[in-house]
Structure formats: C-alpha cells, structure tokens
Amino acid sequence: MNITITFRNLVTSDATKRYARGKVAKLQKFLRQPMTAKVTLSLERLGSQKLRHVAEVRIASGGRRVEAKEESEDMYASIDMVIDKLERQIRGAKGAAQAKARRSGATLRGGRKPTPIGEPVAEAPARPRASTAKKTKPSKPKAAPKPVKPAPKTKAKVKRASAGSRKSR
C-alpha cells in the first residue's frame, strides 16, 4: 500500500496527514489487490474572505481506478466526504463485478455452467496425483454393488376423523 499526500496552498500538518492516511488506508479492505493512492489537499479562495478546503483522492488497485473530489469549509469534513464517496464507488464496482460473474456462471462449479435436469453429466478429467514418499500396496478391485430390490407395496392407512370433529348433516 502506497499513499502519497500532497498539500497545495496549505501549510503541511502532521495531524492532517495522519488523519488522511488512516482514512485512505481503511479503503484497502474493500480491494483485493494492493492499492496506490494519491491524496491532494488544497486551499482555494472564494472572494476576499471565504476559503474552500478541497480533498482529491485517486486510487489504483490492479486494473481498477477510482477517484473523487470533495470540498467544504473544513479540511477534515472534506476528507470524510471524499472517503465516503470512494467507498460507495468501490462497493458499487465490486457488486457489479460479482453480479456479472454470477450471470456468466463463472463462479458456479469451477466455471462450468449447470446442466439441466435430465441431461447426462460429463465427468471431470481426473487430475494426476503427486507421488508420496510412502509406498502403498495395490488394493484389490472392488466388486460391483448388488442391485437394490424394490420395497414391497403396502396399503396406505387412511385416518378417519373423530366423531367429535364431524359436522352434523
């Protein structure tokens, strides 16, 4: 995990760095591969008195790229909002990828599509076994299983309603 924090038009603060680094690091739990994040914290002026705190984050993890930008009157609030936005993007992309995999059948039975009922099932090819250090004796061939006899048919018992539960005619 590599997190780079850049300050623009703003005095560098260790507390802000630690806060941003901690928040961005928590996003790693949503990603399968190590991430690289670039965080830019800047201060912009609106008119003569108003200041706008801007937080931009770009994350790359494997082939996935997400980025977000938020602004507010407080830097910590901007960082919180941009992290929430990134978390929604990552969760949405992950959910879409899982749904796509489900639709394609790639996650079912090792990538094979299920066979409809009534069709013969093809056997999977046997994998060669690794040799073990301990030699075993060859086993005797097993006899074919005996056919199972059908159970004798019996008459079904019919339960009669008790006298108290019958309706009078």
C-alpha positions as CSV (number, residue, x, y, z in Angstrom):
1,M,0.0,0.0,0.0
2,N,1.5,3.3,-1.1
3,I,-0.2,6.6,-0.1
4,T,1.2,9.9,-1.3
5,I,-0.2,13.1,0.3
6,T,0.3,16.5,-1.3
7,F,-0.6,19.9,0.1
8,R,-1.3,22.9,-2.2
9,N,-1.6,26.4,-0.9
10,L,-1.7,25.0,2.6
11,V,0.8,24.6,5.5
12,T,1.7,20.9,6.0
13,S,0.2,19.5,9.1
14,D,1.2,16.1,10.6
15,A,-2.2,15.7,12.2
16,T,-4.0,16.2,8.8
17,K,-1.5,13.8,7.2
18,R,-2.2,11.1,9.8
19,Y,-5.9,11.6,9.5
20,A,-6.0,11.4,5.7
21,R,-3.5,8.4,5.6
22,G,-5.6,6.5,8.2
23,K,-8.9,7.1,6.3
24,V,-7.5,6.1,2.9
25,A,-5.8,3.0,4.4
26,K,-9.2,1.7,5.6
27,L,-10.3,1.5,1.9
28,Q,-7.8,-1.3,1.3
29,K,-10.1,-3.8,3.0
30,F,-12.6,-3.4,0.0
31,L,-9.9,-4.1,-2.6
32,R,-8.4,-7.4,-3.4
33,Q,-5.0,-6.1,-4.6
34,P,-2.6,-3.6,-3.1
35,M,-3.6,0.0,-3.8
36,T,-1.7,3.1,-4.7
37,A,-3.4,6.3,-3.5
38,K,-2.6,9.9,-4.3
39,V,-4.2,12.4,-1.9
40,T,-4.2,16.1,-2.8
41,L,-5.3,18.6,-0.1
42,S,-5.7,22.2,-1.2
43,L,-7.0,25.5,-0.1
44,E,-8.8,27.8,-2.5
45,R,-10.1,31.3,-2.0
46,L,-13.6,32.4,-2.9
47,G,-13.7,36.1,-2.8
48,S,-11.8,38.1,-0.2
49,Q,-13.0,36.2,3.0
50,K,-14.2,32.8,2.1
51,L,-11.9,29.7,1.9
52,R,-12.7,26.4,0.4
53,H,-10.9,23.2,1.5
54,V,-10.6,20.7,-1.3
55,A,-9.7,17.0,-0.9
56,E,-9.0,14.9,-4.0
57,V,-8.1,11.2,-3.9
58,R,-7.1,8.9,-6.8
59,I,-6.8,5.2,-6.1
60,A,-5.4,2.5,-8.3
61,S,-5.6,-1.2,-7.4
62,G,-4.8,-3.8,-10.0
63,G,-6.8,-2.7,-13.1
64,R,-9.4,-0.7,-11.1
65,R,-9.1,3.1,-10.9
66,V,-11.4,5.3,-8.7
67,E,-11.2,8.9,-7.9
68,A,-13.2,11.5,-6.1
69,K,-13.1,15.2,-5.2
70,E,-15.0,17.0,-2.4
71,E,-14.9,20.5,-1.0
72,S,-16.2,22.1,2.2
73,E,-15.3,24.8,4.7
74,D,-13.4,22.3,6.9
75,M,-10.5,20.1,5.7
76,Y,-11.4,17.1,7.9
77,A,-15.0,17.2,6.7
78,S,-13.7,17.3,3.1
79,I,-11.6,14.2,3.8
80,D,-14.5,12.4,5.4
81,M,-16.8,13.2,2.4
82,V,-14.3,12.1,-0.2
83,I,-13.7,8.8,1.6
84,D,-17.4,8.1,1.8
85,K,-17.7,8.8,-1.9
86,L,-14.8,6.5,-2.8
87,E,-16.2,3.7,-0.6
88,R,-19.5,3.9,-2.4
89,Q,-17.7,3.7,-5.8
90,I,-15.6,0.7,-4.8
91,R,-18.5,-1.2,-3.3
92,G,-20.7,-0.5,-6.3
93,A,-18.0,-1.7,-8.7
94,K,-17.4,-4.8,-6.6
95,G,-21.1,-5.6,-6.6
96,A,-21.4,-5.1,-10.3
97,A,-18.5,-7.4,-10.9
98,Q,-19.9,-10.1,-8.7
99,A,-23.3,-9.8,-10.4
100,K,-21.7,-10.1,-13.8
101,A,-19.8,-13.2,-12.7
102,R,-23.0,-14.7,-11.4
103,R,-24.8,-14.1,-14.7
104,S,-22.0,-15.6,-16.7
105,G,-21.9,-18.7,-14.5
106,A,-18.1,-18.3,-13.9
107,T,-18.5,-18.8,-10.1
108,L,-20.6,-21.9,-10.3
109,R,-18.9,-25.3,-10.1
110,G,-15.4,-24.0,-11.1
111,G,-16.6,-22.0,-14.2
112,R,-18.9,-24.7,-15.6
113,K,-22.5,-23.9,-16.3
114,P,-25.0,-26.1,-14.5
115,T,-26.5,-28.9,-16.6
116,P,-30.3,-29.0,-16.9
117,I,-32.1,-31.9,-15.2
118,G,-32.4,-35.0,-17.4
119,E,-29.2,-34.5,-19.4
120,P,-26.2,-36.7,-18.7
121,V,-23.5,-35.1,-16.6
122,A,-20.0,-35.2,-18.1
123,E,-17.3,-36.5,-15.7
124,A,-14.4,-34.1,-15.0
125,P,-11.0,-35.3,-16.1
126,A,-9.0,-36.9,-13.3
127,R,-6.0,-35.0,-12.0
128,P,-2.8,-36.9,-11.7
129,R,-1.8,-37.4,-8.1
130,A,1.6,-36.4,-6.8
131,S,3.7,-39.3,-5.7
132,T,4.1,-39.7,-2.0
133,A,7.2,-40.9,-0.2
134,K,5.4,-43.8,1.4
135,K,4.6,-46.6,-0.9
136,T,1.2,-48.3,-0.5
137,K,0.2,-51.8,-1.5
138,P,-2.1,-52.0,-4.6
139,S,-5.7,-52.5,-3.5
140,K,-7.9,-55.3,-4.7
141,P,-10.5,-54.4,-7.3
142,K,-13.9,-53.9,-5.6
143,A,-16.8,-56.0,-6.6
144,A,-19.7,-54.3,-8.4
145,P,-22.5,-53.3,-6.0
146,K,-25.5,-55.6,-5.8
147,P,-28.8,-54.3,-7.3
148,V,-31.3,-53.0,-4.8
149,K,-34.6,-54.8,-4.6
150,P,-37.7,-52.5,-4.6
151,A,-39.6,-52.4,-1.4
152,P,-43.0,-54.4,-1.3
153,K,-46.1,-52.3,-1.8
154,T,-48.3,-51.7,1.2
155,K,-51.7,-50.3,1.6
156,A,-51.9,-46.8,2.8
157,K,-53.7,-46.3,6.1
158,V,-56.5,-43.8,6.0
159,K,-57.1,-41.7,9.1
160,R,-60.7,-41.2,10.0
161,A,-61.9,-38.1,11.6
162,S,-63.0,-38.5,15.2
163,A,-66.7,-38.4,16.0
164,G,-66.4,-35.0,17.8
165,S,-65.0,-33.2,14.7
166,R,-67.6,-34.3,12.2
167,K,-70.2,-31.9,11.2
168,S,-73.8,-32.9,11.6
169,R,-75.9,-33.1,8.4
